[in-house]
């Protein structure tokens, strides 16, 4: 495989990789905006329902979330944001106590939210088999959730750094190969130009031949 063919293969590979990375980034950003929009709509609908129905139950609040296809993590974030708004805004429409009651019910339904699935079943068995298992597990569950969140954030950063480093490395490698072989390519092209020009010179009549 000559240099030009090899370089074209490398450039195509780099283009495909950069295109794939770009599509992944666009998809991740799109999902993030979709989740933000869903949480905003759920928050508005939940507050409206709590104002209209003073005895709104947690099961009814979950129905509002299910209709809008919210995941458990989105419900949790929405409740946290609403509690924050109720605490920081003077004339917020619903009371903090009602929102905190919903958050308590959510924690009962999803005691291991944010923990890897492979750990949920063992934790549930420990809770059932040990007396006061729930109280004993609460500190451990809290640490596991914090560790899981930090691990997910760290993994995301590492993926971005690795992909960016690979792209920069491929570009630098391609440029180094190009600059190394440029003089040789120029020499080859110069020789090819001279070879092409030689027949034209041989066919041109000399001065002596023209005089005769």
PyMOL commands that set and color helices and strands:
alter all, ss='L'
color gray80, all
select helices_A, chain A and resi 3-52+58-67+72-88+96-109+117-129+133-203+207-211
alter helices_A, ss='H'
color red, helices_A
deselect
rebuild
show_as cartoon
